[in-house]
Amino acid sequence: MSTPPILDVQGVNQYYGGSHILRGVSLQAQLGKVTVLLGRNGVGKTTLLKSLMGLVPIRSGTITFDGKAIQGATPFERARAGIGFVPQGREIFARLTVEENLRMGLATKSAGTPIDPELYELFPVLKQMLHRRGGDLSGGQQQQLAIARALAARPKLLILDEPTEGIQPSIIKDIGRVIRMLADRGTMAILLVEQYYDFAEELADDYLVMQRGEFIARGKGSSMQADGVRQLVAI
């Protein structure tokens, strides 16, 4: 008997003004799996993620998380329910220290909740720079901080919007290792939006390809090459 998905999105439509941005989008994410969403710039990937987080409203459709409909929930309520979000561009707090940024990730938890020491095992550089301002970190270090901040609340679903953008190869490898390890534990689902095809193929258990606000291909990560996914997303 298969386990129900932690995230189940059905028939989502979203508009900006008169423009139909998301067109009947449906997807699922399973605990223990990395679902990769690929597509060129401007096809609606980030809009979809913002819709999942409640940052933009949807016109119709359903978003079910952990068995509950959340399409009417606020972003804070979705975060408290167990969804972690790493936005494109990282959006860390530049004037706050690394430690203070991590504590912001605990905003949905009770006061005095400690920072999980495992975050420093996943990203050792953060422990070394605990008292540095976020704005003083390199782009790759800021990305690690953004991911750690999202993980601080121990989400059941981690959503990442292009985490390799502008990042040096050595840190891309570290981020990939962490993503795979988190998924393999079986207690978290990961939805990864990515333009870097090789990184996506390496991590994907399942893939989706978006074009003009709808999915034009989907399948198992192991079949991406045979399915010609690289050609579908080539710029």
C-alpha positions in Angstrom: 0.0 0.0 0.0 1.5 3.3 -1.1 2.0 6.2 1.4 -0.1 9.3 0.5 2.0 12.3 -0.6 2.9 14.9 2.0 2.1 17.5 -0.7 -0.8 17.1 -3.2 -1.5 20.0 -5.6 -4.5 19.7 -7.9 -5.6 21.9 -10.7 -4.0 25.1 -9.5 -4.7 28.2 -11.6 -3.1 31.6 -10.9 -3.3 35.0 -12.7 -1.4 38.2 -12.6 -3.9 40.8 -13.9 -5.3 39.3 -17.1 -2.3 36.9 -17.6 -2.9 33.2 -16.9 0.4 32.3 -15.2 -0.3 28.8 -13.8 -2.6 26.6 -15.9 -4.2 23.7 -14.1 -1.0 22.7 -12.3 -1.0 19.4 -10.4 1.9 17.7 -8.6 2.8 15.6 -5.6 5.8 15.3 -3.3 6.6 12.2 -1.2 8.5 11.9 2.0 11.9 10.5 1.3 12.0 11.8 -2.3 13.5 14.7 -4.2 11.0 16.1 -6.8 12.8 18.3 -9.3 11.0 21.0 -11.2 12.8 22.3 -14.3 12.0 24.9 -16.9 13.3 28.0 -18.6 13.1 31.5 -17.1 9.7 33.0 -17.0 7.6 29.8 -17.3 6.0 30.1 -13.8 8.2 28.0 -11.6 8.8 30.7 -8.9 5.1 31.7 -9.1 4.2 28.1 -8.3 6.5 28.1 -5.3 5.1 31.4 -4.0 1.6 30.0 -4.5 2.5 26.9 -2.4 3.8 29.2 0.4 0.8 31.5 0.3 2.8 34.5 -0.9 0.5 34.9 -3.9 -3.1 33.8 -4.0 -4.4 31.1 -6.4 -7.6 31.6 -8.4 -8.7 27.9 -8.2 -7.5 24.4 -7.3 -6.4 22.7 -4.1 -3.2 22.5 -2.1 -3.2 19.7 0.5 -0.3 19.4 2.9 0.0 16.5 5.4 -3.7 15.7 4.8 -5.0 19.2 5.3 -6.2 21.8 2.7 -3.9 24.8 3.0 -4.8 27.0 0.0 -6.5 29.5 2.4 -3.7 29.4 5.0 -1.3 32.3 5.6 2.4 31.9 4.9 3.1 31.8 8.6 0.5 29.0 9.1 2.1 27.0 6.3 5.5 27.4 7.8 4.2 26.4 11.2 2.5 23.3 9.6 6.0 22.1 8.4 6.9 23.8 5.1 10.4 25.3 4.8 11.1 27.7 2.0 14.5 28.8 0.6 13.7 31.6 -1.9 15.6 32.5 -5.0 18.3 35.0 -4.1 18.5 33.6 -0.6 17.0 36.7 1.2 19.0 36.3 4.4 19.1 39.2 6.8 22.3 41.0 5.9 22.6 43.0 9.2 21.9 40.1 11.5 24.5 37.6 12.5 24.5 34.0 11.3 23.2 32.9 14.7 20.4 35.5 14.6 19.5 34.5 11.0 19.2 30.9 12.2 17.0 32.0 15.1 14.7 33.7 12.6 14.1 30.2 11.3 12.6 29.3 14.7 9.9 32.0 14.6 7.2 29.3 14.4 8.5 27.5 17.5 8.1 28.4 21.2 10.4 30.9 22.7 13.7 29.4 23.9 13.8 26.6 21.3 17.5 25.9 20.8 19.2 25.9 17.4 19.6 22.2 16.3 23.3 21.5 16.5 23.0 19.3 13.5 22.8 22.4 11.3 26.4 23.0 12.1 27.3 19.5 11.1 25.5 19.9 7.8 27.2 23.2 7.2 30.3 23.5 9.3 31.2 27.0 7.9 28.2 28.4 9.8 29.6 27.5 13.2 32.9 29.1 12.3 31.1 32.3 11.3 28.3 32.3 13.9 28.8 35.9 15.0 29.5 37.4 11.6 26.8 39.4 9.8 25.0 37.6 7.1 26.0 40.3 4.6 29.7 39.6 5.2 29.4 36.0 4.0 30.1 34.9 0.4 27.2 34.0 -1.9 27.8 30.3 -1.3 27.9 30.7 2.5 24.7 32.8 2.4 23.0 30.0 0.5 24.1 27.5 3.1 22.7 29.9 5.8 19.4 30.2 3.9 19.0 26.4 3.7 20.0 26.0 7.4 17.5 28.7 8.4 14.7 26.8 6.6 15.8 23.6 8.2 15.9 25.1 11.7 12.2 24.4 12.3 12.5 20.8 11.1 10.1 20.9 8.2 8.4 18.0 6.6 8.7 19.6 3.2 11.6 21.7 2.1 11.1 23.9 -1.0 14.3 25.2 -2.7 14.2 27.8 -5.5 17.3 27.5 -7.6 19.8 27.0 -4.8 22.8 26.6 -7.1 22.3 30.1 -8.8 25.6 32.0 -8.7 27.3 29.4 -6.4 30.8 28.0 -6.7 31.1 24.3 -7.7 32.5 23.1 -4.4 29.5 24.5 -2.5 27.1 23.2 -5.1 28.5 19.7 -4.3 28.0 20.2 -0.5 24.4 21.4 -1.0 23.6 18.4 -3.2 25.1 16.1 -0.6 22.9 17.6 2.2 19.7 17.5 0.0 20.3 13.8 -0.8 21.0 12.9 2.9 17.9 14.7 4.1 15.7 13.0 1.6 17.2 9.6 2.3 16.1 9.8 5.9 12.5 9.4 4.8 11.1 12.1 7.1 11.2 15.0 4.6 10.0 15.7 1.1 12.1 18.0 -1.1 10.8 20.1 -3.9 13.7 21.5 -5.9 13.4 24.1 -8.6 16.6 24.1 -10.6 18.0 25.3 -14.0 21.4 23.5 -13.6 20.4 20.3 -15.4 23.3 18.0 -14.2 22.6 18.9 -10.5 18.9 18.3 -11.0 19.4 14.9 -12.8 21.8 13.8 -10.1 19.3 14.4 -7.3 15.9 13.8 -8.9 13.7 10.9 -7.8 10.9 12.4 -9.8 11.0 15.3 -12.3 8.6 17.8 -13.8 9.2 20.1 -16.7 7.2 23.4 -16.9 6.5 25.4 -20.0 4.2 28.4 -20.2 2.6 27.7 -16.8 1.9 24.0 -17.3 3.7 20.7 -17.1 4.7 19.3 -20.4 6.6 16.3 -19.1 7.0 14.3 -15.9 8.6 11.0 -14.9 11.2 9.3 -12.8 14.6 10.9 -12.3 16.3 7.8 -13.6 14.6 8.3 -17.0 15.5 12.0 -17.5 18.2 11.3 -20.1 16.1 8.8 -22.0 13.1 11.2 -21.9 15.2 14.0 -23.5 14.7 16.4 -20.6 17.9 18.2 -21.2 16.7 19.2 -24.7 13.3 20.3 -23.3 14.9 22.8 -20.9 17.8 24.0 -23.1 17.9 27.7 -23.6 
